Amino acid sequence: MKSQCSESLPPVRVVASEVARENRVWVRDLSSDGARRELASQRLYEVLLRAARAEVGRRAARLRLVGPELDDIAHHAAADALLAICGKVKTFRGDCKFTTWAYKFVILDVAGKVNRHFWQRADVAFDDEDWERLPARLGIEPESHAESWDLMNAVHRAVDEKLTAKQRMVFVALVLNGMSTDVLADQLGATHNAIYKMMFDARRKLRIALADAGYLPEQQIA
């Protein structure tokens, strides 16, 4: 009969002997001094950079990141992850491949950097088609083509002048790009309540601005 204690113990994960040898080399070299550590760090940096580029690329389309921005984030994430790994290398338990353990650091770092980068960008571009859709998505229907053009320009000004950078980001993602709240919250590392609050405040600011400009009755502000 097995004891209750033995049944509660987690299974021990055993890696292949070749993987175990490779793990020991990584830990030994990154824990040493001088040229050996430097060479191992360079090797690991290249591994981390490839992982960072793949992760940034996976996230890029949703966040409209292109060109040099992508590579800059990847390089910074790889460098920061390398520093973190070197500081914690002696805590590596050896129950998986060392590079698999290291990937977790760089993927987390990429996520953090992409989230911060997204929040800081205040220059999201709209095309004409985007602006034409905005009044209807705010629940405002113009009576004529001329009024539609004027209203579109009024909304444009209100978005530029009344919303904070973060409110504009959330507004663009949810209203123009049709991103779900769940996805946006995950991408930004924010709570659902924070996203809802920011969107509520953005819509209210726009409605107040449009009411002040005569495009919306005051009773429709709420």
N, C-alpha and C positions, 0 to 999 in steps of 0.2 A: 504493500500500500504506500502510495507517494504521500509525502508530507505536504501540508498546505503551503509551506514556504517554498518548496521546490517547484510546485505548480505555478506559483506567481512570478517566478523568475523569467525575464525575457529571454528568448532564444539567442544564443551566441552566434554572431555572424562571422563566418570564416572566409577570408578571401584567398584566392589562388596564390600559390607560393611565389609565382613570378610577380604578381601584383604586390605582395607583401615585401619582396626585395626592393622593388621600385619605390614603394612607400618609404622604406627605411633610408634609401638614398636621398630622397627629397628632404626628409626630416633632418638627416645628418648634415647635408650640404647647406640647407637654409639656417641651421643652428650654429654653423661654424663661423669662422672669421676669414677675412682676406679674400683671395682670388676665388676660392671654392664657393664661398657664399655669393660673391658677385656674379659668377658664371651661372649658378643655379637661379639667382634672381632674374637674370636676363632671360633664361630659358622659360621660367614661369611667367614672366611678363608677356612673352609672345603667346603663350597658351591663353592667358587671361585676356589679352587684346583680341584674339580671335573670338573668344566667347562673348566679350563685350560688344564687338561689332555685330555679331549675330543677334544679340538681344536688343541692341539699339535699332537694328534694321527691322526686327519684328514689331517694334513699337512705333516706328517712324511714320508709317502711313496715317495712322489715326491722329498723330500730333503734328503733321505737316512739317516734319524735320527733313532737311535735305542737305546734301553736299558737305561742306566743311563742318557744319554744326554736328553732324552725325559722328564724324571721326574725332572731333574735339571731345565730345562726351565719352566716346569709347576709350580714348587714351587716358583721360582723367580717371575714369572708373577703373581701368586696369591698374593704373599707378596706385590709387588709393587702396584697392583690394590687395595689391601686393604688400603694401605696408601693414595692413591688418593681418594678413596671413603670416608674415614674418614675425609679428608680435605674438601670434597665437599658435605657432607651428608645434610647440611642445605639448599642446593640448589635443593634438590629432590622435585619435584612438586607433587608427589603422583598420577600422571595420568596413572600409570602402576604398576605392581607388583615391589616391591623394588628389589628383586633378579634379575628381568629382566633388570632393570636399571643397576644393578651392573655387570651383565654379559658383558655389552658393554665395561666396563673398562678392564676386564680381557682378552677379545677376542682381543681388540686393543693392549694390552700389549704383548700377545702371538705373534701377527703378527710382532710387532717391534722386539722382541727378536729373533724370528725365522729368520727374514730377516738379522739381524746383525750376527747371528750365521752362516748363510749360506755364507755370504760374507767373514767371517773370516776363514773359513775352507780351508786349502790349501792342504789337503791330500786326495783328491778324488781318489779312487782306480779305475784302469782300469783292465779288464781281457784281455786275449790274443785275444779273438774274437773282443773286442772293438778296440784294436790296429790294427788288420788286416783290419778293415773297414775304418780306418782313411785316408789312402792315397787316396782311391777312393772318399771319401767325400770331399777331398781337390782338387779333379779334376786331380789326378795324377795316371796314370795306368802303373804299372811295366810290363816289357816284359817277365820276367821269374819268376819262383818260388824263385830262389836264390835272384834275384833282389828285389822281393817282401819282403823277409825277411829283407834284408839290409835296404830297404826303410822304413819298419815298425819301425826298431830300430832308424833310423835317425829321423823320426817323433816323436818317443818317447822322444828322447833326446831334440829335439827342444821344445816340449811342456813343459818338465821339466825345461829346462834351459833358455828359451827365454820369456816365458809368465809370467806376474805377477799373483798373487794369484786370483785376481778378473777376469782377462782375462781367466784364466784357468777354473774358475767356469762357466763363460758364455759359453766358448767353449765346455765344457763337457755337459752342459745342452742342448745346441742347436744342436751340431754336433753328439755327441755320444748318448745322451738320447732321441733325437728327440722332445724335449719340444718346444712348440710354443713360439714365442716372446711375445705374449700377456700374456700367463701364467707365463713366467719367469719374465716379468716386474712386474706383480702383486705380485708374490712371493717375489721379492726382493725390492719392493717399489721403483722401478726405472722407469724412463721415457723410452719410446721406443727409443728415440734418443740416450740415454746413452747406451742401450743394443746394438743397431746397431753399434755405434761408437766403443764399446769395442770389438765386434765381428770382425769388419773390421780391427782394429789394430792387433788383435790376428792372423787372417789369413795372414795379410801382414808380420808379424814377422816370421811366420812359413815358408812362401814362400821364404823369404829372406834367412833364415837359410838353407833351402833345396837347394836353388840356390847356395849358398856359398859352400855347400857340394857336388855339382855336380849332384844333383838329379833333378834339374828343370832349364830349360833355363831362362836366366835373363829376357827375354821379357815376361815371364809368371808370373812375380812377382806381377804385378798390379792386 
